[in-house]
Amino acid sequence: MADEHCRHGLLPGQCAECGRRPRGVPRMVWITKGGDAFHRDPDCEALIAGQGYAERLGQRTHEPESVAYTTARASGRSACLYCFPQR
C-alpha cells in the first residue's frame, strides 16, 4: 500500500504548509531571527527572557516579527512551551 504524499512530496503531518494548524494556534505567530520557537505574541515572557539572555552573552538581538504559522513551522521552529503549554 503506497503512502499518500502532499503536493510537496511529504507524508501527512510532515508538511507545515499542507498540514492542519493545531487547535488553539493562531494563523499568525511571532518569531525572532535568531530564535528557534514561535510565540503567541511579541510580549511572551520566554521570548523576552531569551532576548535578555542573548544580550548578556553579547549576541545581537532582533525585533520580533509576525509571520504565518506555516512559515514558522517550515523554518523548523517549534511552539514556545510558555505560550503553548502541553496539555
N, C-alpha and C positions, 0 to 999 in steps of 0.2 A: 504494500500500500504506500503510495507516494505521499510525502508531506506537502501540505499546502504552503505556498510562499506568497508573500505580499508583492506588490509591484516593484519593490526594491531588492527582491530575491531573498528576503529574510523569513524566518519561521514566525508564526504568530507569537506575539509577546516580545519579540526581539527588536522590532522596529518602533522607534519612538514616534515616528511620523504617522504610521498606519495604525498603531496600537491605540487602545482606548485610554483616555486620561483617567487615572484613579479617582474614585469618588472623593469629593472634598478638595481636589486640587484645582486651582483656578486656571483659566486658559493662559493668562499672563503671570509670570513669576519673576523674581528678581535675582540677578547674579552679579558677581564682580569678575573682572577679567582674570584675576589670579586665583579665584576660589574654585572649589570642586563640588559645591552644593547649590541648590536653588532654594529660594526663600519665598514665603508668602508676601512679605512686604519689606521695604528697604530699612525699616526700623527694627528688624529682628535683632534680639539681644545677642544671639550667636553670631550673626553677621558683624555686628558692631564689635563684639569681643574679638573676632578673627581679624578685623581691621586693626584693632589696637595691638594685638599680638604681632602682626606683621610690622607695624610701626616700631615696636620695641626691638624687633630684630633688625631694624634698619632697612627693611624691604619697602618697596614702593606700594602704595595702596591705590585702588581705583574706585571711582564712584560706582555705586550700584546702578544697574540698568535693567529696565523692564524688557523681557523677551518672551516669546511664546514658550509654553511648556514643552512643546515638541522640539524646539530649538535647544532648550536646556538639556533635555534627555539625549538628543542626538549628539551633543558635545560631550557626553559621558558623565554628566552631573547627576547626582542623586539628591533626594529630598533632604532638607535640613531636618534633623531629628527634633529640634526645638520647635520649628514651625509646624511640622507634620509628625507628631509623636505616633509611634506604632501603637496600635490598639491591642 
